[in-house]
Amino acid sequence: MVRKVEGLLSRLTNLETGLNQVPAMLQQHNDTVDRQFRFFNQSQDRMDRMGADTEQYFDKASRQLTGMMTTRLAHFNADAENAQAEWQRRFDTLKADNIYQRIVEYLNPFSELPVQQKVLNQLQERQAQQTAQAIQALQQRLDADTALQQQLLFQVTRTNAVLEQLTERSWLQKALGLNKK
């Protein structure tokens, strides 16, 4: 009977030793959770900075594209005004001169007009293609950044779920009536 009581006391002593180690283990677990929380806060800060940097990049690219298009439009408008002034000058000259004698001389610039128009059309097509490529590149960058942010959000959501499970009271804590911090 004494041996049984000694064995039971020995087991209770071992249980007491194990229970005395539980607070240290809980503190270690809390420290781990705190480190993970700080890590995720830092990751969130980085994601915020990346989002702001991306937004600044697209704002800058948009301003540059707008500036370039404004410059091109001003150039085309200046060319159109110059052409109108030239035509007006030529018609004024035609009115002043004998039109029937000079008609052959004045038709010469019109013979080059289709070539000039073709060159102008090619230039406009190149500009349109370059603009379309720039817009497509911007859209691809936006799509890539959106996909990255969605992946990061998914990882944060999964981590939060794991953290919630880790911070729940275990069956042993419930049985012992221990509360978590």
Phi and psi in degrees as GROMACS dihedral restraints (atoms count N, CA, C in turn):
[ dihedral_restraints ]
;  ai    aj    ak    al  type     phi  dphi    fc
    3     4     5     6     1   -64.3    20    10
    4     5     6     7     1   -40.1    20    10
    6     7     8     9     1   -63.9    20    10
    7     8     9    10     1   -39.5    20    10
    9    10    11    12     1   -65.3    20    10
   10    11    12    13     1   -42.6    20    10
   12    13    14    15     1   -65.1    20    10
   13    14    15    16     1   -41.9    20    10
   15    16    17    18     1   -63.0    20    10
   16    17    18    19     1   -42.2    20    10
   18    19    20    21     1   -62.2    20    10
   19    20    21    22     1   -42.6    20    10
   21    22    23    24     1   -65.1    20    10
   22    23    24    25     1   -41.8    20    10
   24    25    26    27     1   -64.7    20    10
   25    26    27    28     1   -37.8    20    10
   27    28    29    30     1   -63.9    20    10
   28    29    30    31     1   -42.9    20    10
   30    31    32    33     1   -66.2    20    10
   31    32    33    34     1   -39.3    20    10
   33    34    35    36     1   -65.5    20    10
   34    35    36    37     1   -36.8    20    10
   36    37    38    39     1   -64.3    20    10
   37    38    39    40     1   -43.3    20    10
   39    40    41    42     1   -63.3    20    10
   40    41    42    43     1   -39.3    20    10
   42    43    44    45     1   -64.1    20    10
   43    44    45    46     1   -42.7    20    10
   45    46    47    48     1   -62.1    20    10
   46    47    48    49     1   -42.2    20    10
   48    49    50    51     1   -61.8    20    10
   49    50    51    52     1   -45.1    20    10
   51    52    53    54     1   -63.2    20    10
   52    53    54    55     1   -42.0    20    10
   54    55    56    57     1   -67.7    20    10
   55    56    57    58     1   -32.8    20    10
   57    58    59    60     1   -66.4    20    10
   58    59    60    61     1   -25.5    20    10
   60    61    62    63     1   -82.1    20    10
   61    62    63    64     1   -16.4    20    10
   63    64    65    66     1   -60.0    20    10
   64    65    66    67     1   -46.2    20    10
   66    67    68    69     1   -59.3    20    10
   67    68    69    70     1   -38.5    20    10
   69    70    71    72     1   -64.8    20    10
   70    71    72    73     1   -41.5    20    10
   72    73    74    75     1   -64.8    20    10
   73    74    75    76     1   -40.5    20    10
   75    76    77    78     1   -64.1    20    10
   76    77    78    79     1   -40.8    20    10
   78    79    80    81     1   -63.7    20    10
   79    80    81    82     1   -41.8    20    10
   81    82    83    84     1   -62.2    20    10
   82    83    84    85     1   -42.0    20    10
   84    85    86    87     1   -62.6    20    10
   85    86    87    88     1   -44.6    20    10
   87    88    89    90     1   -61.9    20    10
   88    89    90    91     1   -39.5    20    10
   90    91    92    93     1   -62.3    20    10
   91    92    93    94     1   -41.8    20    10
   93    94    95    96     1   -63.1    20    10
   94    95    96    97     1   -44.3    20    10
   96    97    98    99     1   -63.1    20    10
   97    98    99   100     1   -40.9    20    10
   99   100   101   102     1   -61.7    20    10
  100   101   102   103     1   -43.1    20    10
  102   103   104   105     1   -62.5    20    10
  103   104   105   106     1   -42.5    20    10
  105   106   107   108     1   -63.9    20    10
  106   107   108   109     1   -40.6    20    10
  108   109   110   111     1   -61.9    20    10
  109   110   111   112     1   -44.2    20    10
  111   112   113   114     1   -62.6    20    10
  112   113   114   115     1   -41.1    20    10
  114   115   116   117     1   -59.9    20    10
  115   116   117   118     1   -44.0    20    10
  117   118   119   120     1   -70.2    20    10
  118   119   120   121     1   -32.9    20    10
  120   121   122   123     1   -64.3    20    10
  121   122   123   124     1   -42.1    20    10
  123   124   125   126     1   -63.8    20    10
  124   125   126   127     1   -40.9    20    10
  126   127   128   129     1   -62.6    20    10
  127   128   129   130     1   -40.3    20    10
  129   130   131   132     1   -63.5    20    10
  130   131   132   133     1   -41.1    20    10
  132   133   134   135     1   -61.5    20    10
  133   134   135   136     1   -43.0    20    10
  135   136   137   138     1   -63.1    20    10
  136   137   138   139     1   -42.4    20    10
  138   139   140   141     1   -62.3    20    10
  139   140   141   142     1   -40.4    20    10
  141   142   143   144     1   -62.8    20    10
  142   143   144   145     1   -43.2    20    10
  144   145   146   147     1   -64.2    20    10
  145   146   147   148     1   -41.7    20    10
  147   148   149   150     1   -62.2    20    10
  148   149   150   151     1   -41.6    20    10
  150   151   152   153     1   -62.8    20    10
  151   152   153   154     1   -42.4    20    10
  153   154   155   156     1   -66.2    20    10
  154   155   156   157     1   -40.9    20    10
  156   157   158   159     1   -62.9    20    10
  157   158   159   160     1   -41.9    20    10
  159   160   161   162     1   -62.9    20    10
  160   161   162   163     1   -43.5    20    10
  162   163   164   165     1   -63.0    20    10
  163   164   165   166     1   -41.9    20    10
  165   166   167   168     1   -63.8    20    10
  166   167   168   169     1   -39.9    20    10
  168   169   170   171     1   -61.0    20    10
  169   170   171   172     1   -46.2    20    10
  171   172   173   174     1   -70.2    20    10
  172   173   174   175     1   -33.8    20    10
  174   175   176   177     1   -62.8    20    10
  175   176   177   178     1   -45.1    20    10
  177   178   179   180     1   -63.8    20    10
  178   179   180   181     1   -46.7    20    10
  180   181   182   183     1   -61.3    20    10
  181   182   183   184     1   -40.1    20    10
  183   184   185   186     1   -64.4    20    10
  184   185   186   187     1   -43.0    20    10
  186   187   188   189     1   -64.0    20    10
  187   188   189   190     1   -40.6    20    10
  189   190   191   192     1   -64.5    20    10
  190   191   192   193     1   -43.8    20    10
  192   193   194   195     1   -63.8    20    10
  193   194   195   196     1   -41.3    20    10
  195   196   197   198     1   -63.8    20    10
  196   197   198   199     1   -42.7    20    10
  198   199   200   201     1   -61.9    20    10
  199   200   201   202     1   -44.2    20    10
  201   202   203   204     1   -63.9    20    10
  202   203   204   205     1   -43.9    20    10
  204   205   206   207     1   -66.2    20    10
  205   206   207   208     1   -37.2    20    10
  207   208   209   210     1   -65.2    20    10
  208   209   210   211     1   -42.0    20    10
  210   211   212   213     1   -62.4    20    10
  211   212   213   214     1   -45.2    20    10
  213   214   215   216     1   -62.4    20    10
  214   215   216   217     1   -43.2    20    10
  216   217   218   219     1   -63.2    20    10
  217   218   219   220     1   -41.9    20    10
  219   220   221   222     1   -62.9    20    10
  220   221   222   223     1   -40.0    20    10
  222   223   224   225     1   -63.2    20    10
  223   224   225   226     1   -45.8    20    10
  225   226   227   228     1   -64.4    20    10
  226   227   228   229     1   -40.1    20    10
  228   229   230   231     1   -63.6    20    10
  229   230   231   232     1   -41.0    20    10
  231   232   233   234     1   -63.5    20    10
  232   233   234   235     1   -41.5    20    10
  234   235   236   237     1   -62.7    20    10
  235   236   237   238     1   -41.1    20    10
  237   238   239   240     1   -65.0    20    10
  238   239   240   241     1   -41.5    20    10
  240   241   242   243     1   -65.6    20    10
  241   242   243   244     1   -40.7    20    10
  243   244   245   246     1   -63.2    20    10
  244   245   246   247     1   -42.3    20    10
  246   247   248   249     1   -63.8    20    10
  247   248   249   250     1   -41.8    20    10
  249   250   251   252     1   -63.6    20    10
  250   251   252   253     1   -42.1    20    10
  252   253   254   255     1   -63.7    20    10
  253   254   255   256     1   -40.3    20    10
  255   256   257   258     1   -64.0    20    10
  256   257   258   259     1   -44.5    20    10
  258   259   260   261     1   -62.4    20    10
  259   260   261   262     1   -42.1    20    10
  261   262   263   264     1   -62.9    20    10
  262   263   264   265     1   -42.2    20    10
  264   265   266   267     1   -62.6    20    10
  265   266   267   268     1   -42.5    20    10
  267   268   269   270     1   -65.3    20    10
  268   269   270   271     1   -42.4    20    10
  270   271   272   273     1   -66.9    20    10
  271   272   273   274     1   -35.5    20    10
  273   274   275   276     1   -63.6    20    10
  274   275   276   277     1   -41.0    20    10
  276   277   278   279     1   -64.6    20    10
  277   278   279   280     1   -41.0    20    10
  279   280   281   282     1   -61.2    20    10
  280   281   282   283     1   -39.9    20    10
  282   283   284   285     1   -65.5    20    10
  283   284   285   286     1   -39.1    20    10
  285   286   287   288     1   -72.7    20    10
  286   287   288   289     1   -35.2    20    10
  288   289   290   291     1   -92.1    20    10
  289   290   291   292     1   172.6    20    10
  291   292   293   294     1   -75.6    20    10
  292   293   294   295     1   112.8    20    10
  294   295   296   297     1   -68.6    20    10
  295   296   297   298     1   -31.6    20    10
  297   298   299   300     1   -72.5    20    10
  298   299   300   301     1   -29.4    20    10
  300   301   302   303     1   -80.6    20    10
  301   302   303   304     1   -30.6    20    10
  303   304   305   306     1  -100.5    20    10
  304   305   306   307     1     1.1    20    10
  306   307   308   309     1   -62.0    20    10
  307   308   309   310     1   -35.4    20    10
  309   310   311   312     1   -66.8    20    10
  310   311   312   313     1   -40.7    20    10
  312   313   314   315     1   -65.6    20    10
  313   314   315   316     1   -37.5    20    10
  315   316   317   318     1   -80.5    20    10
  316   317   318   319     1   -17.8    20    10
  318   319   320   321     1   -76.3    20    10
  319   320   321   322     1   -17.8    20    10
  321   322   323   324     1   -58.0    20    10
  322   323   324   325     1   -48.1    20    10
  324   325   326   327     1   -61.7    20    10
  325   326   327   328     1   -29.1    20    10
  327   328   329   330     1   -70.1    20    10
  328   329   330   331     1   -23.8    20    10
  330   331   332   333     1   -69.5    20    10
  331   332   333   334     1   -27.7    20    10
  333   334   335   336     1   -88.2    20    10
  334   335   336   337     1    -9.2    20    10
  336   337   338   339     1   -58.9    20    10
  337   338   339   340     1   -44.3    20    10
  339   340   341   342     1   -60.9    20    10
  340   341   342   343     1   -38.5    20    10
  342   343   344   345     1   -66.3    20    10
  343   344   345   346     1   -45.3    20    10
  345   346   347   348     1   -63.0    20    10
  346   347   348   349     1   -40.4    20    10
  348   349   350   351     1   -64.3    20    10
  349   350   351   352     1   -39.0    20    10
  351   352   353   354     1   -64.4    20    10
  352   353   354   355     1   -43.5    20    10
  354   355   356   357     1   -62.8    20    10
  355   356   357   358     1   -43.4    20    10
  357   358   359   360     1   -63.0    20    10
  358   359   360   361     1   -42.1    20    10
  360   361   362   363     1   -62.3    20    10
  361   362   363   364     1   -41.5    20    10
  363   364   365   366     1   -63.7    20    10
  364   365   366   367     1   -41.4    20    10
  366   367   368   369     1   -62.1    20    10
  367   368   369   370     1   -43.8    20    10
  369   370   371   372     1   -65.1    20    10
  370   371   372   373     1   -38.3    20    10
  372   373   374   375     1   -65.3    20    10
  373   374   375   376     1   -41.2    20    10
  375   376   377   378     1   -62.9    20    10
  376   377   378   379     1   -42.7    20    10
  378   379   380   381     1   -62.4    20    10
  379   380   381   382     1   -42.4    20    10
  381   382   383   384     1   -64.3    20    10
  382   383   384   385     1   -40.3    20    10
  384   385   386   387     1   -65.3    20    10
  385   386   387   388     1   -42.6    20    10
  387   388   389   390     1   -63.6    20    10
  388   389   390   391     1   -40.7    20    10
  390   391   392   393     1   -64.5    20    10
  391   392   393   394     1   -43.3    20    10
  393   394   395   396     1   -63.2    20    10
  394   395   396   397     1   -40.1    20    10
  396   397   398   399     1   -65.4    20    10
  397   398   399   400     1   -41.0    20    10
  399   400   401   402     1   -63.2    20    10
  400   401   402   403     1   -43.6    20    10
  402   403   404   405     1   -64.9    20    10
  403   404   405   406     1   -40.0    20    10
  405   406   407   408     1   -64.4    20    10
  406   407   408   409     1   -41.2    20    10
  408   409   410   411     1   -63.6    20    10
  409   410   411   412     1   -40.8    20    10
  411   412   413   414     1   -62.9    20    10
  412   413   414   415     1   -42.1    20    10
  414   415   416   417     1   -64.9    20    10
  415   416   417   418     1   -40.5    20    10
  417   418   419   420     1   -63.0    20    10
  418   419   420   421     1   -40.9    20    10
  420   421   422   423     1   -64.1    20    10
  421   422   423   424     1   -41.9    20    10
  423   424   425   426     1   -61.5    20    10
  424   425   426   427     1   -43.8    20    10
  426   427   428   429     1   -63.7    20    10
  427   428   429   430     1   -41.8    20    10
  429   430   431   432     1   -65.0    20    10
  430   431   432   433     1   -43.0    20    10
  432   433   434   435     1   -65.4    20    10
  433   434   435   436     1   -38.1    20    10
  435   436   437   438     1   -63.9    20    10
  436   437   438   439     1   -43.6    20    10
  438   439   440   441     1   -63.0    20    10
  439   440   441   442     1   -41.2    20    10
  441   442   443   444     1   -64.0    20    10
  442   443   444   445     1   -43.3    20    10
  444   445   446   447     1   -66.0    20    10
  445   446   447   448     1   -35.4    20    10
  447   448   449   450     1   -66.8    20    10
  448   449   450   451     1   -39.9    20    10
  450   451   452   453     1   -64.3    20    10
  451   452   453   454     1   -43.0    20    10
  453   454   455   456     1   -63.8    20    10
  454   455   456   457     1   -41.2    20    10
  456   457   458   459     1   -62.1    20    10
  457   458   459   460     1   -41.3    20    10
  459   460   461   462     1   -62.1    20    10
  460   461   462   463     1   -43.6    20    10
  462   463   464   465     1   -64.6    20    10
  463   464   465   466     1   -41.6    20    10
  465   466   467   468     1   -63.7    20    10
  466   467   468   469     1   -41.1    20    10
  468   469   470   471     1   -63.0    20    10
  469   470   471   472     1   -44.3    20    10
  471   472   473   474     1   -63.4    20    10
  472   473   474   475     1   -42.2    20    10
  474   475   476   477     1   -64.9    20    10
  475   476   477   478     1   -41.5    20    10
  477   478   479   480     1   -60.9    20    10
  478   479   480   481     1   -39.8    20    10
  480   481   482   483     1   -65.0    20    10
  481   482   483   484     1   -41.9    20    10
  483   484   485   486     1   -65.3    20    10
  484   485   486   487     1   -41.4    20    10
  486   487   488   489     1   -63.2    20    10
  487   488   489   490     1   -39.0    20    10
  489   490   491   492     1   -62.3    20    10
  490   491   492   493     1   -42.0    20    10
  492   493   494   495     1   -66.1    20    10
  493   494   495   496     1   -37.9    20    10
  495   496   497   498     1   -70.1    20    10
  496   497   498   499     1   -28.7    20    10
  498   499   500   501     1   -90.6    20    10
  499   500   501   502     1    -4.6    20    10
  501   502   503   504     1   -69.4    20    10
  502   503   504   505     1   150.0    20    10
  504   505   506   507     1   -68.1    20    10
  505   506   507   508     1   134.7    20    10
  507   508   509   510     1   -79.0    20    10
  508   509   510   511     1   168.9    20    10
  510   511   512   513     1   -63.1    20    10
  511   512   513   514     1   -32.8    20    10
  513   514   515   516     1   -68.3    20    10
  514   515   516   517     1   -42.7    20    10
  516   517   518   519     1   -66.0    20    10
  517   518   519   520     1   -38.7    20    10
  519   520   521   522     1   -64.1    20    10
  520   521   522   523     1   -41.7    20    10
  522   523   524   525     1   -67.1    20    10
  523   524   525   526     1   -35.6    20    10
  525   526   527   528     1   -88.0    20    10
  526   527   528   529     1    -8.8    20    10
  528   529   530   531     1    74.6    20    10
  529   530   531   532     1    24.9    20    10
  531   532   533   534     1   -83.2    20    10
  532   533   534   535     1   141.8    20    10
  534   535   536   537     1  -105.3    20    10
  535   536   537   538     1   145.1    20    10
  537   538   539   540     1   -84.4    20    10
  538   539   540   541     1   157.5    20    10
